[in-house]
Amino acid sequence: MAVGFVLMTTLPGQEASVLNGLDNIELVTQRWMLFGEYDLMARVQAENEYDITRCIVEDIRSLPGLKDSQTLIGAEL
C-alpha cells in the first residue's frame, strides 16, 4: 500500500471549491483545510506509487482553482 500527502495552495477564494473537488477523486481518502503556508492537504492512498502519481498529475493538479502543490510520499522502512 502506498500513501501520499498533497499540500496545496489555491487561488484566492477557491479553497472550498478545490476542497469539494477532492471529494470526487477516488484515491483521495481524507482532506483537510489548513491555516498557514498551505490552504489544503489531501491523503492519497493506492496499491502502488504509480497510481498515486497518476492521481496527482491527472486528477488533483487539474482541479480548477488550484495554484500550486507539493507532494510527500510515505515510505515503509
MODELLER restraints for C-alpha pairs under 7 A, 6 or more apart:
rsr = mdl.restraints
at = mdl.atoms
rsr.add(forms.Gaussian(group=physical.xy_distance, feature=features.Distance(at['CA:1:A'], at['CA:46:A']), mean=5.98, stdev=0.5))
rsr.add(forms.Gaussian(group=physical.xy_distance, feature=features.Distance(at['CA:1:A'], at['CA:47:A']), mean=4.62, stdev=0.5))
rsr.add(forms.Gaussian(group=physical.xy_distance, feature=features.Distance(at['CA:1:A'], at['CA:48:A']), mean=6.00, stdev=0.5))
rsr.add(forms.Gaussian(group=physical.xy_distance, feature=features.Distance(at['CA:2:A'], at['CA:45:A']), mean=5.79, stdev=0.5))
rsr.add(forms.Gaussian(group=physical.xy_distance, feature=features.Distance(at['CA:2:A'], at['CA:46:A']), mean=5.38, stdev=0.5))
rsr.add(forms.Gaussian(group=physical.xy_distance, feature=features.Distance(at['CA:2:A'], at['CA:47:A']), mean=5.72, stdev=0.5))
rsr.add(forms.Gaussian(group=physical.xy_distance, feature=features.Distance(at['CA:2:A'], at['CA:48:A']), mean=5.09, stdev=0.5))
rsr.add(forms.Gaussian(group=physical.xy_distance, feature=features.Distance(at['CA:2:A'], at['CA:49:A']), mean=5.71, stdev=0.5))
rsr.add(forms.Gaussian(group=physical.xy_distance, feature=features.Distance(at['CA:2:A'], at['CA:74:A']), mean=6.96, stdev=0.5))
rsr.add(forms.Gaussian(group=physical.xy_distance, feature=features.Distance(at['CA:3:A'], at['CA:44:A']), mean=5.72, stdev=0.5))
rsr.add(forms.Gaussian(group=physical.xy_distance, feature=features.Distance(at['CA:3:A'], at['CA:45:A']), mean=4.56, stdev=0.5))
rsr.add(forms.Gaussian(group=physical.xy_distance, feature=features.Distance(at['CA:3:A'], at['CA:46:A']), mean=6.60, stdev=0.5))
rsr.add(forms.Gaussian(group=physical.xy_distance, feature=features.Distance(at['CA:3:A'], at['CA:73:A']), mean=6.12, stdev=0.5))
rsr.add(forms.Gaussian(group=physical.xy_distance, feature=features.Distance(at['CA:3:A'], at['CA:74:A']), mean=5.40, stdev=0.5))
rsr.add(forms.Gaussian(group=physical.xy_distance, feature=features.Distance(at['CA:4:A'], at['CA:43:A']), mean=5.87, stdev=0.5))
rsr.add(forms.Gaussian(group=physical.xy_distance, feature=features.Distance(at['CA:4:A'], at['CA:44:A']), mean=5.09, stdev=0.5))
rsr.add(forms.Gaussian(group=physical.xy_distance, feature=features.Distance(at['CA:4:A'], at['CA:45:A']), mean=6.46, stdev=0.5))
rsr.add(forms.Gaussian(group=physical.xy_distance, feature=features.Distance(at['CA:4:A'], at['CA:52:A']), mean=6.98, stdev=0.5))
rsr.add(forms.Gaussian(group=physical.xy_distance, feature=features.Distance(at['CA:4:A'], at['CA:71:A']), mean=6.70, stdev=0.5))
rsr.add(forms.Gaussian(group=physical.xy_distance, feature=features.Distance(at['CA:4:A'], at['CA:72:A']), mean=5.52, stdev=0.5))
rsr.add(forms.Gaussian(group=physical.xy_distance, feature=features.Distance(at['CA:4:A'], at['CA:73:A']), mean=4.24, stdev=0.5))
rsr.add(forms.Gaussian(group=physical.xy_distance, feature=features.Distance(at['CA:4:A'], at['CA:74:A']), mean=5.66, stdev=0.5))
rsr.add(forms.Gaussian(group=physical.xy_distance, feature=features.Distance(at['CA:5:A'], at['CA:41:A']), mean=6.73, stdev=0.5))
rsr.add(forms.Gaussian(group=physical.xy_distance, feature=features.Distance(at['CA:5:A'], at['CA:42:A']), mean=5.61, stdev=0.5))
rsr.add(forms.Gaussian(group=physical.xy_distance, feature=features.Distance(at['CA:5:A'], at['CA:43:A']), mean=4.67, stdev=0.5))
rsr.add(forms.Gaussian(group=physical.xy_distance, feature=features.Distance(at['CA:5:A'], at['CA:44:A']), mean=6.14, stdev=0.5))
rsr.add(forms.Gaussian(group=physical.xy_distance, feature=features.Distance(at['CA:5:A'], at['CA:71:A']), mean=5.67, stdev=0.5))
rsr.add(forms.Gaussian(group=physical.xy_distance, feature=features.Distance(at['CA:5:A'], at['CA:72:A']), mean=5.09, stdev=0.5))
rsr.add(forms.Gaussian(group=physical.xy_distance, feature=features.Distance(at['CA:5:A'], at['CA:73:A']), mean=6.41, stdev=0.5))
rsr.add(forms.Gaussian(group=physical.xy_distance, feature=features.Distance(at['CA:6:A'], at['CA:41:A']), mean=5.46, stdev=0.5))
rsr.add(forms.Gaussian(group=physical.xy_distance, feature=features.Distance(at['CA:6:A'], at['CA:42:A']), mean=5.17, stdev=0.5))
rsr.add(forms.Gaussian(group=physical.xy_distance, feature=features.Distance(at['CA:6:A'], at['CA:43:A']), mean=6.56, stdev=0.5))
rsr.add(forms.Gaussian(group=physical.xy_distance, feature=features.Distance(at['CA:6:A'], at['CA:69:A']), mean=6.53, stdev=0.5))
rsr.add(forms.Gaussian(group=physical.xy_distance, feature=features.Distance(at['CA:6:A'], at['CA:70:A']), mean=5.68, stdev=0.5))
rsr.add(forms.Gaussian(group=physical.xy_distance, feature=features.Distance(at['CA:6:A'], at['CA:71:A']), mean=4.40, stdev=0.5))
rsr.add(forms.Gaussian(group=physical.xy_distance, feature=features.Distance(at['CA:6:A'], at['CA:72:A']), mean=6.33, stdev=0.5))
rsr.add(forms.Gaussian(group=physical.xy_distance, feature=features.Distance(at['CA:7:A'], at['CA:38:A']), mean=6.24, stdev=0.5))
rsr.add(forms.Gaussian(group=physical.xy_distance, feature=features.Distance(at['CA:7:A'], at['CA:40:A']), mean=5.97, stdev=0.5))
rsr.add(forms.Gaussian(group=physical.xy_distance, feature=features.Distance(at['CA:7:A'], at['CA:41:A']), mean=4.57, stdev=0.5))
rsr.add(forms.Gaussian(group=physical.xy_distance, feature=features.Distance(at['CA:7:A'], at['CA:42:A']), mean=6.79, stdev=0.5))
rsr.add(forms.Gaussian(group=physical.xy_distance, feature=features.Distance(at['CA:7:A'], at['CA:69:A']), mean=5.46, stdev=0.5))
rsr.add(forms.Gaussian(group=physical.xy_distance, feature=features.Distance(at['CA:7:A'], at['CA:70:A']), mean=5.10, stdev=0.5))
rsr.add(forms.Gaussian(group=physical.xy_distance, feature=features.Distance(at['CA:7:A'], at['CA:71:A']), mean=6.19, stdev=0.5))
rsr.add(forms.Gaussian(group=physical.xy_distance, feature=features.Distance(at['CA:8:A'], at['CA:38:A']), mean=5.60, stdev=0.5))
rsr.add(forms.Gaussian(group=physical.xy_distance, feature=features.Distance(at['CA:8:A'], at['CA:39:A']), mean=5.86, stdev=0.5))
rsr.add(forms.Gaussian(group=physical.xy_distance, feature=features.Distance(at['CA:8:A'], at['CA:40:A']), mean=5.07, stdev=0.5))
rsr.add(forms.Gaussian(group=physical.xy_distance, feature=features.Distance(at['CA:8:A'], at['CA:41:A']), mean=6.03, stdev=0.5))
rsr.add(forms.Gaussian(group=physical.xy_distance, feature=features.Distance(at['CA:8:A'], at['CA:68:A']), mean=5.79, stdev=0.5))
rsr.add(forms.Gaussian(group=physical.xy_distance, feature=features.Distance(at['CA:8:A'], at['CA:69:A']), mean=4.34, stdev=0.5))
rsr.add(forms.Gaussian(group=physical.xy_distance, feature=features.Distance(at['CA:8:A'], at['CA:70:A']), mean=6.51, stdev=0.5))
rsr.add(forms.Gaussian(group=physical.xy_distance, feature=features.Distance(at['CA:9:A'], at['CA:38:A']), mean=5.13, stdev=0.5))
rsr.add(forms.Gaussian(group=physical.xy_distance, feature=features.Distance(at['CA:9:A'], at['CA:39:A']), mean=5.12, stdev=0.5))
rsr.add(forms.Gaussian(group=physical.xy_distance, feature=features.Distance(at['CA:9:A'], at['CA:40:A']), mean=6.68, stdev=0.5))
rsr.add(forms.Gaussian(group=physical.xy_distance, feature=features.Distance(at['CA:9:A'], at['CA:66:A']), mean=6.37, stdev=0.5))
rsr.add(forms.Gaussian(group=physical.xy_distance, feature=features.Distance(at['CA:9:A'], at['CA:67:A']), mean=5.49, stdev=0.5))
rsr.add(forms.Gaussian(group=physical.xy_distance, feature=features.Distance(at['CA:9:A'], at['CA:68:A']), mean=5.11, stdev=0.5))
rsr.add(forms.Gaussian(group=physical.xy_distance, feature=features.Distance(at['CA:9:A'], at['CA:69:A']), mean=6.18, stdev=0.5))
rsr.add(forms.Gaussian(group=physical.xy_distance, feature=features.Distance(at['CA:10:A'], at['CA:39:A']), mean=6.47, stdev=0.5))
rsr.add(forms.Gaussian(group=physical.xy_distance, feature=features.Distance(at['CA:10:A'], at['CA:65:A']), mean=5.67, stdev=0.5))
rsr.add(forms.Gaussian(group=physical.xy_distance, feature=features.Distance(at['CA:10:A'], at['CA:66:A']), mean=4.43, stdev=0.5))
rsr.add(forms.Gaussian(group=physical.xy_distance, feature=features.Distance(at['CA:10:A'], at['CA:67:A']), mean=4.73, stdev=0.5))
rsr.add(forms.Gaussian(group=physical.xy_distance, feature=features.Distance(at['CA:10:A'], at['CA:68:A']), mean=6.79, stdev=0.5))
rsr.add(forms.Gaussian(group=physical.xy_distance, feature=features.Distance(at['CA:11:A'], at['CA:65:A']), mean=5.34, stdev=0.5))
rsr.add(forms.Gaussian(group=physical.xy_distance, feature=features.Distance(at['CA:11:A'], at['CA:66:A']), mean=6.07, stdev=0.5))
rsr.add(forms.Gaussian(group=physical.xy_distance, feature=features.Distance(at['CA:11:A'], at['CA:67:A']), mean=5.50, stdev=0.5))
rsr.add(forms.Gaussian(group=physical.xy_distance, feature=features.Distance(at['CA:14:A'], at['CA:65:A']), mean=5.39, stdev=0.5))
rsr.add(forms.Gaussian(group=physical.xy_distance, feature=features.Distance(at['CA:15:A'], at['CA:39:A']), mean=6.74, stdev=0.5))
rsr.add(forms.Gaussian(group=physical.xy_distance, feature=features.Distance(at['CA:18:A'], at['CA:63:A']), mean=6.45, stdev=0.5))
rsr.add(forms.Gaussian(group=physical.xy_distance, feature=features.Distance(at['CA:18:A'], at['CA:64:A']), mean=6.90, stdev=0.5))
rsr.add(forms.Gaussian(group=physical.xy_distance, feature=features.Distance(at['CA:18:A'], at['CA:65:A']), mean=6.24, stdev=0.5))
rsr.add(forms.Gaussian(group=physical.xy_distance, feature=features.Distance(at['CA:18:A'], at['CA:66:A']), mean=6.62, stdev=0.5))
rsr.add(forms.Gaussian(group=physical.xy_distance, feature=features.Distance(at['CA:21:A'], at['CA:63:A']), mean=6.74, stdev=0.5))
rsr.add(forms.Gaussian(group=physical.xy_distance, feature=features.Distance(at['CA:22:A'], at['CA:28:A']), mean=6.67, stdev=0.5))
rsr.add(forms.Gaussian(group=physical.xy_distance, feature=features.Distance(at['CA:25:A'], at['CA:59:A']), mean=6.94, stdev=0.5))
rsr.add(forms.Gaussian(group=physical.xy_distance, feature=features.Distance(at['CA:27:A'], at['CA:44:A']), mean=5.37, stdev=0.5))
rsr.add(forms.Gaussian(group=physical.xy_distance, feature=features.Distance(at['CA:27:A'], at['CA:45:A']), mean=5.59, stdev=0.5))
rsr.add(forms.Gaussian(group=physical.xy_distance, feature=features.Distance(at['CA:27:A'], at['CA:46:A']), mean=6.37, stdev=0.5))
rsr.add(forms.Gaussian(group=physical.xy_distance, feature=features.Distance(at['CA:28:A'], at['CA:42:A']), mean=6.47, stdev=0.5))
rsr.add(forms.Gaussian(group=physical.xy_distance, feature=features.Distance(at['CA:28:A'], at['CA:43:A']), mean=5.71, stdev=0.5))
rsr.add(forms.Gaussian(group=physical.xy_distance, feature=features.Distance(at['CA:28:A'], at['CA:44:A']), mean=4.48, stdev=0.5))
rsr.add(forms.Gaussian(group=physical.xy_distance, feature=features.Distance(at['CA:28:A'], at['CA:45:A']), mean=6.58, stdev=0.5))
rsr.add(forms.Gaussian(group=physical.xy_distance, feature=features.Distance(at['CA:29:A'], at['CA:43:A']), mean=5.68, stdev=0.5))
rsr.add(forms.Gaussian(group=physical.xy_distance, feature=features.Distance(at['CA:29:A'], at['CA:44:A']), mean=5.82, stdev=0.5))
rsr.add(forms.Gaussian(group=physical.xy_distance, feature=features.Distance(at['CA:29:A'], at['CA:45:A']), mean=6.53, stdev=0.5))
rsr.add(forms.Gaussian(group=physical.xy_distance, feature=features.Distance(at['CA:30:A'], at['CA:42:A']), mean=5.72, stdev=0.5))
rsr.add(forms.Gaussian(group=physical.xy_distance, feature=features.Distance(at['CA:30:A'], at['CA:43:A']), mean=5.14, stdev=0.5))
rsr.add(forms.Gaussian(group=physical.xy_distance, feature=features.Distance(at['CA:31:A'], at['CA:41:A']), mean=5.61, stdev=0.5))
rsr.add(forms.Gaussian(group=physical.xy_distance, feature=features.Distance(at['CA:31:A'], at['CA:42:A']), mean=4.16, stdev=0.5))
rsr.add(forms.Gaussian(group=physical.xy_distance, feature=features.Distance(at['CA:31:A'], at['CA:43:A']), mean=6.16, stdev=0.5))
rsr.add(forms.Gaussian(group=physical.xy_distance, feature=features.Distance(at['CA:32:A'], at['CA:40:A']), mean=5.63, stdev=0.5))
rsr.add(forms.Gaussian(group=physical.xy_distance, feature=features.Distance(at['CA:32:A'], at['CA:41:A']), mean=5.25, stdev=0.5))
rsr.add(forms.Gaussian(group=physical.xy_distance, feature=features.Distance(at['CA:32:A'], at['CA:42:A']), mean=6.38, stdev=0.5))
rsr.add(forms.Gaussian(group=physical.xy_distance, feature=features.Distance(at['CA:33:A'], at['CA:39:A']), mean=5.90, stdev=0.5))
rsr.add(forms.Gaussian(group=physical.xy_distance, feature=features.Distance(at['CA:33:A'], at['CA:40:A']), mean=4.49, stdev=0.5))
rsr.add(forms.Gaussian(group=physical.xy_distance, feature=features.Distance(at['CA:33:A'], at['CA:41:A']), mean=6.53, stdev=0.5))
rsr.add(forms.Gaussian(group=physical.xy_distance, feature=features.Distance(at['CA:34:A'], at['CA:40:A']), mean=5.19, stdev=0.5))
rsr.add(forms.Gaussian(group=physical.xy_distance, feature=features.Distance(at['CA:34:A'], at['CA:41:A']), mean=7.00, stdev=0.5))
rsr.add(forms.Gaussian(group=physical.xy_distance, feature=features.Distance(at['CA:44:A'], at['CA:52:A']), mean=6.57, stdev=0.5))
rsr.add(forms.Gaussian(group=physical.xy_distance, feature=features.Distance(at['CA:45:A'], at['CA:52:A']), mean=6.78, stdev=0.5))
rsr.add(forms.Gaussian(group=physical.xy_distance, feature=features.Distance(at['CA:46:A'], at['CA:52:A']), mean=6.03, stdev=0.5))
